[in-house]
């Protein structure tokens, strides 16, 4: 059992709520000193005084830190190590639940947590002359299940689970000696819950918020803190732990590889699982559509009778050439190319507006644009998550029946990496976990019944694209190139055309909220994901 006695600790978002409760309980269990990082207006000085009055003078140190500012977070880690002479435990706890400010939420809940993880490894990793330690990344029970009233928050917390499990792979642990753990509190008695009204998207009703809040038992901060202590002391590297009201902390059963969902015979006979949507004469938009899988999607849509397909891609993507090829094959003006950097809000919004104006409507949106580049992980979060959220919201705006549209289908492209942990690209895995959490939440009947927009998730396995062929050199410095080569040698690589065929299958038949795999060139199959996390069986 890991002992907390005499350990030095750093906690982000530690001045109030769960963070303060963690600090209190850690000191009660013998921690030598605790650094509390929080905003200037967080009453951090008072938190420091309270902790020192109950645990001993000098035990707690408040450091002003806005975790969204890289230089402040890095300086806070450096100050902690200088003041304490080392670091043993890092709890990346800072987070908000505010879909109305979803870009800031992604920045706090994922970008800052990723940076905190990398800093924890930097200062504690044995490969960096540290002595090992523990990093606990705080997710939520909503990181393991969809939630209709906070779909983007759920996505950020799914990302935390995927990222942390990936950094916990033996390849990283054996090198760093840093145990990586994920804690998923249930609904806790903090401002995240008590002040969540008004922090949802405009499409969420107050009644829906109140119904969800009433359905979940609330855990006290003391309960959550005691659960945290249990996890730090006893959890094995890579564990994902749930802390709920009235229950001891328990490890969640999280699969290491996706399994197929098997519909009941009755549902198949009744045709409930199929929508039988026809692609004939539909108008589609595909981001990242000039090359690779995106181009294959565009081509397959046209082959199946789509009236028009808009290709959104960068100016240097040779999108004009792609559109010319498609128009030569399928007929004049069937495909158009629109220059669009999906990380630029105005360009993205203008592209959607142009498609609707040119073609008179929109029926299918495929958010396909993405990169696998942990070396540029902040840009990757912007493309793989922020742009997917924006594309999702735009799809609802232009296709939703509640917005004057006629309904439609939205497909967000994740990856098998969104369903499993992986060592060469741990941050990429986190981004694709986010896509699944976001899409399943927006795919809930609450949204579909109002909008008529189905939301589906496609998870390709290894595919012959630049994401794979040019992946070398796009990993974190801590990952050796051989790890990538070994991975590529161990998995089947399919053609983009196989993925596009699977895309057509799920557009025709997928239920809103469903997640589909296309792997090894085989037909698409639906992934079985529990609606609520279950306890891991004891070994």
N, C-alpha and C positions, 0 to 999 in steps of 0.2 A: 504493500500500500504506500502510495506517495504521501509523504508528510509535509504539511503546510508550515510546521513550526520553523521559525527563523528564515522563512523565504521572503524575498522581495517581490512586490507585485505592482503592476501598472494596470489601471482600469480607465478606459475611455468612457465618457458620459457618466462619471462616477460621483457627481455631486448630489444627485437626487435619485428617487425611484429605485429601480433594481440595482443600478450601479452603486449607489450609496449602501444599499443592503448587502451587496457582495463585499464591499470594503469592510463594513462592520463585522460581518461574520468571519471574514478571513483573519482580521485582527483578533477576534475572539478565539480563533483556533490556533493562534500562535504565530501568525505572520509577523516578520520583523518590522517591515515598513510597507506602506501602501501609498503609491502615487495616484492621486485622483486628478484626471484630466477632464476639463469641462470648459464651457464658455465663460466669458468674463462676467456675464449677468446671471450666472447659474447659482449664486450664493455658495460658491466653492469655498470661500474663506470660512463661512459658518460651518460647512461640512467638515472642514479640516479641524476646526475647534472642537466640534462634537466628538469626532473620532479620537482626537488627542486627549480629551477630558475623560473618556471612558476606557481608553487603552494605554495611555501613557504618553507623556510629552515627547514630541518628535516622531511619533509613530506614523503620522499621516502627513502628506505633503500635497497641497493643491497647486496645480500648474495650469495656468490659463492656456487653453488650446482649442482652436476651432479645427476639428478634424478634417474639414474640407480644404484646409490650407496646408499643402504639403510641407512647407518650411516650418510651420508651427508644430505639426505632428512630429516631424523629424527632430526638431529642437527639444521637444518634450521627452522623447525617448532618450536622447543624449543626456539631458539634464538628470533624468531619473537614474541612469547608469552612473553618472558622475557623483550624484549625491549619495546613492545607496551602495556604490561599489560593485554593482552587478544587477542582474535581473533574472528572476526564476519563473514568474508567471505573468502572462499578458492576457487580459480579458478585453476583447474588442466588443464592447457593449453599446457604444453610442449608436442611436438609431431613432428614426421618427416613423410614424404611421400617418402619412399625409399625401394621399393621391392627388389632392388639389395642387400640391407643389411637387409633382412627381419627379421632375428633373433634379431638384435639390435632394429628394429622398434617395434617388439612385446614387447621388454623390456621397451622401452620408452612409447609407446602409450597405453599399457595395464598394464604391471607389475607395472611400476612407478605410473600410475594413480590410480591403486588399492591401492597401499601403501599410496598415497596422500589422498585418500578417507578415509582410516582407520585412518590416522593421523588427518584429519579434524574432524572426529567423536570423536577421543580421546580428542582433545583439546577444542572442542566446545560443545560436547554432554552434556546434562543436567544430564545424568546418570553417567557422569565422573566429576561432579561439575562444568561444563561449563554453559553457559547461552543460548545455542542454537546458531543457525546461518544458513548460506547458503553455500552449496557446489555446484559449477557449474563445471561439467565435460564437456570438450570441445570435441565433436565428429566431425562430418562432415555430409553434406548431403549424402555422400557416406556411412554413417552408416545406411542409410535407403533405399539404393538401390545398385544394383550390378554395378561394373565397370570393363570392360575387361582389361584395361591397367594397373590397380593397384589392382589386386584381393586380395592380402594379406593386403594391406593398408585398403581396404574396410572391410575386416574381423576384423581388429583391431578396427575399428570405429563402426562396428556392436556390438562388445563386450562392448564398452563404453555405448551404449544405453541400452543394456540388463542389465548390472551391475548396472547402475545408477537407472533405473526404479525399480529394485529389492530392492535396498537400500532405495528407496522412499516409500515402502509399509508402511501403517499406523503402523504396528507393530514396525518398526524402528523409524519412525517419532515421534510417541507418547512417546517413551522412551527418544529419544535424543533431540527433538526439533530442529533438523537440517533439513532444507528443501533441497532436492536433485533435481537438475535441469540438463537437458542436453541441450547444445547449439550446433546446427549443422550449421556452416557457409557454404555458397556455395563457389564456387571458389574465393579465396581471393587474392588480390594483395600482395603476400608475396613470400619469397624464395621457399616455398613449391610448388608454381605454376611456378614461373619464372625460377627456376633451376631444374625442374623435368626431363628434358631430360637427359638420361643416368642413371636415377635412377629406371628404370623399369627392369623386368626380361629380359633375353636375347631374349626370344621369341616374345617380343613386338617390332613392327617396329616404326621408327620415324614418319612415315606417320600416323599411328594410333594415336600416341600421339598428333600430330598436329591437327588432325581432332577432337579429343575429346576436346582439349583446345579451339578450335575455336567455338565449339558448346555451351559453357557455358559462360554467361555474368560474368564479373569479378566484385566482390564487393570490394570497398575500405576499408582500415582498419578503417577509421573513421566511415563508415556506420556500419561495424561489431561491433565497440565499442558502438555506440549508441543503436544498437540492444541488446547488452549485458546488458546495463543499464536498458532497458525496461524489459528484462526478469527477472533480479534480483529484480526489484521493484514490478513487477506485476504477475509473473508466480506462479501458484499453485504448491505445492509439487508434484514431479513426472513428470512434464511437459517436453515434448521434443519440442524444438523450433528451427525453421529454420530461418536463416538470409541470404537473397539473395539480389542481386543488385537491387536497385530501388523499393524495396518492404518493407513495415513495417515488423518487426519480427512477425512470426505467429506460432501458435502451430500446430504441425503435428498430424494427426489422426493415432495413433498407437494402434492396437488392443490388447485387454487383453486376447483374446483366438482365435486360428486359425479357419478360415472358409474354407469350401471346394471350390475348383475351379470347375466351371461347364463349360465344353467344349461346343461349339456350335454344334448343330446337324450336320451341314455340315462337320465339321472337323472329327466327329466320322465316318460318312459315308465314307469319303475319306481315312480314316485310317491314317491321319496325326499325330494323337496323339500317335500312337503305332509304335514301331520299330520292334516288333515281333522277338526279339532276342531269339535264342535257346541256352540253357545252355549245351545241349548235346555236349560232347567231348571238352568242354572248360577247360582251366587251370586257377585256381583262387588262390588268396593269401588273407588271412584274418588275420589282426592284432588283438591281444587279443582273439585268436580263441580257446584257450584251455578249456574255461569254459563259462558258462552263455549264453548270446545272441550270442557271437562269435562262441561258439561250435555249437549252434543251426544253425547258418548260414552255417557252414562247412557241417554239416549233411544234411541240406536241399539242398545244392548245389550238393552233391554226389547223393542224392536221385533223383535229377532231371537230372542226367546223366553227371555231370562234370567229366572229365577224371582224373584230379588230383587237390587236394587242399592242399596248404601249410598253416600250422598253425604256426603263429609267436606269441610267448609269452615268458614270463619270465622263467628262469631256474627252479623256484620253483612252476610253474603253473601246474605241472603234465601233461604237454603236451604230453609226451611219452605215457602215459596211454590213453589219449584221441585219439591219432593217432591209437593205437592198437585196441581200441573199434571200431573205424570207419572202419579200414581195415578188421576186423573180420566180420563186417556187410556188407560191400560193395565190398570187394575184396582186395587182397594184393597190397600194394604200392599205393593205391588210395590217401591216406593222408600221409603227412610227417610233422614232427614237427621240427621247427628251433628255437633254443634259440635266442631270440631277445628282448632287452630292447629298445623300440622305442625312448627313450630319448637320446640314444647313436647313434650319426650319423653314425659311421662306421659300427656298428652292423646292423643298418637298411639297409644301402646300400649293405652290404655283403649279407643280407638275400634276397633282391630282385635279386641280381646277381646269387645267388645259385639257386633260383627257376627257373630262365630263363635257366640256364645251365643244371639243372636236367631234366626239362620238355620240353625244346626247345622253350619256348615262354611264353606268359602271356596274358590272355584275360579279366580277372575280378580282380579288386582290391577292397577290402572292408576295409577301415580305420575304424575299430571298437574299438580299444583300447581306454579306457577312464576311468577316476575315478570321483567320486563325493565326494570331500573332501576339503571343504573350510578351514579346520584347517591346511591343507598343500597346500595352494592355489598357491604357486609358482610352486610346482611340478605339480599341476593340470593344470596350464597354459602350462607347458612343454609337458604334455601328450596329453591334449585335443586340444591344438592349434598348438604348434610348431611341434609336431610329425605328426599331420594331414597335415600340410603344406608340411613337408618333404615327407610324403607318397604320397601326391598329385603330387609333382614334380617328384618323382621316377616313379609313374605310367605313367606320360606323357613321361618320358625318355624311358621307356621300351616298352610302347604300342603305342606311337604316330607314325603316318605315316610319319611325318616330321623328325622322328628320326630313321627311318628304320623299325618301327613296322607295325602292321596291324590294328591298332585301338583297341578299347576295351571299357570297362565300368568301371568307378570308382564310388564307392558309399562311401560317407563320412557320418558316423553315428553321428547325432546331438542328439536331444531330443526335446520333447515338451517344455522343458525349454529353447530351443533356439527360441521359438516363443512367449513366455509369460514371464512376470516378476514373481518372487517368493521370498518369505521372508526367508525360512530357509537356502537356499544356494544361496545367491545373486551373488557370484563370479562364481560359477558353471553355473548359468544362462548366465552370460557374456561370458564364454568360448563357450557355445553351440550356442549363437547368432553369435559368430565369425565363427563357422563352416558353418553356413548357408550363411553368407556374402561371405566367401571364395569360397564355392562351387557354388553359383549362379554366381559369377563373372567368375570362371574358366569354368562354363558351358555355357558361352556365345558363340554364333555362331562363333565369331572371333577365339576362341580356337578350337572349334569342327571342323570347316571347314579345319583347317590346320592339326590337329592331328588325327581326327577320333575317339577321346576319348570322350564318353559321361560322364558327371559328374552329379550325382544324389545325393540328400540328403535324408536320412531316419531319421525321428523323432519318436522314440518310445514313447508311453505314459508310465505310471507306469508299470514296469515289475519285475517279481519275480527273482531278481538277487542279488548279494552281494552289489551292489550299493544301493539297497533299504533295504535289510535285515540287513546290517551292517552299516547303515548310522548314527546311534546314536553315538555321540562322535566325529563326523567328521565335525561338524559345528563350526563357529566362537564362541568365548567365549560369545559374546553378545546375542547369540540365545539360548533360552531355549529348552530343550529336548521335552517338551510338544508340541511345535510348529511342530516338525517333526511328532509326533504321531497323532496330529490333521490332518495334511496334508494326512498322509497315510490312515487315517480313511475316508477321504473325496473323495478319488479317487479309481477307479477300478484298480486292479492289474492283468495283463495278464501273460501268460506263455511265456517264450523265444521262444517256437515253433511258437507262433502266429506272433511274430516279424519276424522270419525267413521266414515264409510263405509270409508275406508282402514284404520282401526283394526280393524273387523270382519274385513276381508280378511286382515290379518296375524295376527290371533288364530286364524283358521281354518287358515292355511297356513304361517305362518312357522316356520323352524327356530330352535332355541335359539341365541342369539348373533347372529342376523341383525339388520341395520339397514335400515330402510325409509323411503323418502321419500313424502310426499303433497304434491304441488305443483300449483298452477294448476287445481285441481278434477279432476285426472286420477286414474286408478286408482293404487294404491300400487305402488311398484317397489323392488326390493332394491338397496341400494347396494353397489358393489364396493369393498371396503377390503382392501388387502394384509394378509396375516397377519404379514408381516415387512417392515420398511421396505426400500426399494430406493434405490440410488444415483441421484441426479439426472443425467440425460444431459448431457454437456458441450455447450455451445453453440458 
